[in-house]
Amino acid sequence: MQSSDPTPDDTAADNAYTRSWPAPAKLNLFLHVVGRRPDGYHLLQTVFQFLDFADELDFHIRPDRGINLSSNYHHIEPDQDLIVRAARHLQEYSGSKRGVDITVRKQLPFGGGLGGGSSNAATTLVALNQLWELGLAVDQLAAIGLQLGADVPVFVRGQTAWAEGVGEKLTPINLPEPWFLVANPGVTVSTAEIFNAPDLTRTTPAITIRAFLAGTVVHNDCEAVVRKTYPKVANLLNWMEETAPARMTGTGACGFSAYATREQAEATLTALPAPWWGFVARGRNQSPLLDKLDRVRRGAGG
């Protein structure tokens, strides 16, 4: 009786579909806090742009409903991890009888403002929708994602976007795709701490997409609070500004500067003082996650 194990070619094809799904970083090119809802959530205006620098997730589909996670970090209980929560939400919503073993290779820093947790959740939703053969629409996946976090829908949709509301009202836009230097001073910033700070500006006048695209000066309302609370972030941004305009992304610790060429960005990265660390990445109007999904749908795997 012949074994039913997959042949080497079958295994290679399966790996191409299930391995190396990117969960890319995002930058908030600006972040204005324009008000606050009665429930305490802040009303924002921001622009999300993706980077071609990402965490990587592998998925091994199970014939039962088990959901397991392996990672290269250990300070988050699996049941609390957004990856596991996303898989369970999708399982419950769809009624899928399948499960999954997930391995994540984390590169994005926690509390850096790059959206790593939200991106991980979105990649889990998008990949499992494909691998579990659920056939859910993007709008359905985005709605599931919104239950996990306000930033998850933009990662699900995968297009550079103007965002309003709590960050969930998205309008796709196209922007230049420069090279970015992203740097981190080695601290983790708490989003809740920053948004609860008494001196956070919450009354920045709203602007329009047209005004932003025409060059209206924008900023990050959270940056002043973070600079005061986390002096290491202030020192990093001051150093970056000696070479190019720099801004903090989101509420996190990372700063970024845009450059016309990769060589210019890498030259600044080379000069980055220890123990700060960073990376150079290209801005992307379409998320690398959508590129992966397109390849899988075409049968090209990875």
C-alpha positions in Angstrom: 0.0 0.0 0.0 1.5 3.3 -1.1 2.0 6.2 1.4 -0.3 9.1 1.1 2.5 11.5 2.2 3.0 14.4 -0.3 5.8 14.1 -2.9 8.7 16.5 -2.7 7.2 18.5 -5.5 3.8 18.7 -3.7 5.6 19.8 -0.5 7.5 22.5 -2.4 4.2 23.8 -3.9 2.5 23.8 -0.6 5.3 25.7 1.0 5.1 28.3 -1.7 1.5 29.0 -0.8 1.8 28.8 3.0 5.2 30.2 3.7 6.5 33.8 4.0 3.3 35.8 4.0 4.5 39.4 4.8 3.0 41.6 7.5 4.5 44.9 6.4 5.3 48.0 8.4 3.4 51.2 7.9 4.3 54.8 8.5 1.9 57.5 9.6 3.1 60.3 7.4 1.4 62.7 9.8 -1.1 62.3 12.6 -3.6 65.0 13.6 -5.9 64.6 16.6 -9.0 66.6 15.6 -11.4 65.6 18.4 -12.6 63.0 20.8 -15.8 60.9 20.9 -18.0 60.6 24.0 -16.7 57.0 24.5 -13.1 58.4 24.8 -11.8 57.3 21.4 -9.8 60.0 19.6 -10.8 61.3 16.2 -7.8 61.4 13.8 -6.6 62.4 10.4 -3.6 60.6 9.1 -2.1 59.0 6.0 -0.9 55.4 6.1 1.9 54.3 3.7 3.4 50.8 3.6 7.0 49.8 3.6 8.7 46.8 2.0 10.0 45.7 5.4 7.9 43.1 7.2 7.4 40.4 9.7 7.0 37.0 8.0 4.2 34.5 8.8 4.1 30.8 7.9 0.8 28.8 8.0 0.4 25.1 8.2 -3.3 24.2 7.7 -4.7 21.6 10.1 -7.7 19.3 9.5 -9.1 20.1 13.0 -10.0 23.4 14.5 -6.7 23.8 16.5 -4.9 27.1 16.4 -1.3 27.3 17.5 1.3 30.0 17.4 5.1 29.8 17.5 7.1 33.0 17.6 10.5 34.5 18.2 9.1 36.6 21.1 7.8 35.4 24.5 6.3 38.3 26.4 2.7 37.9 25.0 0.6 34.9 25.9 -0.6 33.2 22.7 -4.3 33.6 23.6 -3.7 37.4 23.8 -1.7 37.6 20.6 -3.5 39.4 17.8 -2.5 36.6 15.4 -4.3 34.0 17.4 -7.2 36.3 18.0 -7.5 37.1 14.3 -7.6 33.4 13.4 -10.2 32.6 16.0 -12.4 35.6 14.9 -12.2 34.4 11.3 -13.0 30.8 12.3 -16.0 31.9 14.3 -17.3 34.3 11.6 -16.9 31.8 8.8 -17.7 28.5 10.6 -14.6 27.0 9.2 -13.8 23.5 10.5 -10.1 23.9 9.7 -7.3 25.1 12.0 -3.8 26.3 11.6 -0.3 26.2 13.0 1.3 29.7 12.6 5.0 30.6 12.9 5.9 34.3 13.0 9.3 35.8 12.5 9.1 39.2 14.1 11.3 42.0 12.7 9.1 45.1 13.6 9.7 46.5 17.0 7.0 46.4 19.6 5.7 49.9 20.5 7.5 51.4 17.5 4.5 52.9 15.7 5.0 50.7 12.7 1.7 48.8 13.2 3.3 45.3 13.7 0.5 43.8 15.7 -2.2 45.1 13.5 -0.3 44.0 10.4 0.2 40.5 11.8 -3.6 40.3 12.4 -4.4 41.5 8.9 -2.0 39.1 7.3 -3.6 36.2 9.3 -7.1 37.2 8.0 -6.0 37.6 4.4 -3.9 34.5 4.3 -6.4 32.2 6.0 -9.2 33.5 3.9 -7.3 32.1 1.0 -5.8 29.0 2.5 -9.1 27.9 4.2 -10.8 28.7 0.9 -13.4 30.9 2.6 -14.1 33.3 -0.3 -14.8 36.3 2.0 -14.8 39.7 0.5 -12.3 42.4 1.5 -15.1 44.4 3.2 -15.9 41.4 5.4 -12.3 40.9 6.3 -11.9 44.6 7.1 -14.9 44.5 9.4 -13.5 41.5 11.2 -10.2 43.3 11.5 -11.8 46.4 13.0 -13.0 44.3 15.9 -9.3 43.6 16.6 -8.0 47.2 16.2 -8.6 50.4 14.4 -5.4 50.0 12.2 -6.2 46.5 11.0 -8.5 47.4 8.1 -5.9 49.5 6.3 -3.5 46.5 6.4 -6.3 44.2 5.1 -7.1 46.6 2.2 -3.5 47.1 1.4 -3.5 50.5 -0.2 -1.9 53.8 0.9 -4.8 55.7 2.4 -6.0 58.9 3.9 -7.7 57.9 7.2 -10.2 59.6 9.4 -12.5 58.6 12.3 -10.5 56.4 14.7 -8.4 55.5 11.7 -11.0 53.1 10.0 -12.5 55.5 7.4 -10.2 55.0 4.5 -9.8 56.7 1.2 -7.1 55.3 -1.1 -4.5 57.8 -2.5 -1.4 57.5 -4.5 1.8 59.1 -3.3 5.5 59.2 -4.2 7.4 56.1 -3.0 10.6 57.4 -1.6 13.3 55.5 0.3 12.8 55.8 4.1 15.3 55.6 6.9 13.4 54.2 9.9 15.2 54.3 13.3 14.4 53.2 16.8 16.1 54.3 20.0 15.4 51.0 21.8 12.4 52.0 23.8 8.8 50.8 23.7 6.1 53.5 23.8 2.6 52.8 25.1 -0.2 54.0 22.8 -2.6 54.2 25.7 -0.3 56.3 27.8 0.2 58.8 25.0 -3.5 59.1 24.1 -4.4 59.5 27.8 -1.8 62.2 28.4 -3.5 65.4 29.7 -1.4 67.7 27.5 -2.0 65.8 24.2 -3.4 68.3 21.6 -6.9 67.2 20.6 -8.1 70.2 18.7 -6.0 70.4 15.6 -8.2 71.8 12.8 -9.3 69.2 10.2 -7.8 69.5 6.7 -8.9 68.0 3.4 -7.1 65.4 1.2 -6.8 68.1 -1.5 -5.0 70.4 1.0 -2.7 67.6 2.1 -1.8 66.7 -1.5 -1.2 70.4 -2.3 1.4 70.6 0.4 -0.3 71.9 3.6 2.1 71.7 6.5 1.3 68.7 8.7 2.7 67.2 11.8 2.2 64.5 14.5 0.3 65.7 17.5 1.6 62.8 19.6 5.2 63.7 19.0 5.5 66.5 21.6 4.1 64.2 24.3 6.4 61.4 23.4 9.4 63.7 23.2 8.8 64.9 26.7 7.9 61.4 28.2 10.6 59.5 26.4 13.8 61.6 26.1 15.5 58.8 24.0 13.0 59.4 21.3 13.6 63.1 21.4 17.4 62.6 21.1 16.9 60.2 18.1 14.7 62.7 16.3 17.0 65.6 16.9 19.9 63.5 15.5 17.9 62.5 12.4 16.9 66.1 11.7 20.6 67.1 11.3 20.5 65.2 8.0 16.9 65.4 6.8 13.4 66.4 8.1 12.3 63.7 10.6 9.0 62.8 12.1 7.7 60.2 14.5 5.3 57.6 13.2 2.0 56.9 15.0 2.4 57.0 18.8 5.5 54.9 18.7 9.2 55.3 19.3 10.4 55.1 15.6 11.3 58.2 13.6 11.5 58.3 9.9 13.1 60.5 7.2 12.5 60.3 3.4 15.3 60.3 0.8 15.3 60.4 -2.9 17.7 57.4 -3.2 18.5 54.3 -1.3 22.1 55.2 -1.2 21.3 58.5 0.6 19.2 56.7 3.2 21.8 54.0 3.8 24.5 56.5 4.3 22.6 58.0 7.2 21.8 54.5 8.5 25.5 53.7 8.5 26.1 56.8 10.7 23.4 55.9 13.2 25.0 55.8 16.7 24.8 52.7 18.8 22.7 51.5 20.5 20.1 52.9 18.2 19.2 50.7 15.3 17.2 51.1 12.1 16.6 50.0 8.5 16.1 51.4 5.1 12.9 50.5 3.1 11.0 51.7 0.1 7.6 53.3 0.5 4.9 51.3 -1.2 1.4 52.4 -2.3 0.4 48.7 -2.6 1.1 46.5 0.4 3.6 43.6 -0.1 0.8 41.5 1.4 -1.3 42.1 -1.7 1.6 41.2 -3.9 1.9 37.8 -2.1 -1.9 37.2 -2.4 -1.7 38.0 -6.2 1.1 35.4 -6.6 -0.8 32.8 -4.7 -4.0 33.3 -6.7 -2.0 33.0 -9.9 -0.5 29.8 -8.7 2.9 31.2 -8.4 3.2 30.7 -4.6 5.9 32.8 -3.0 
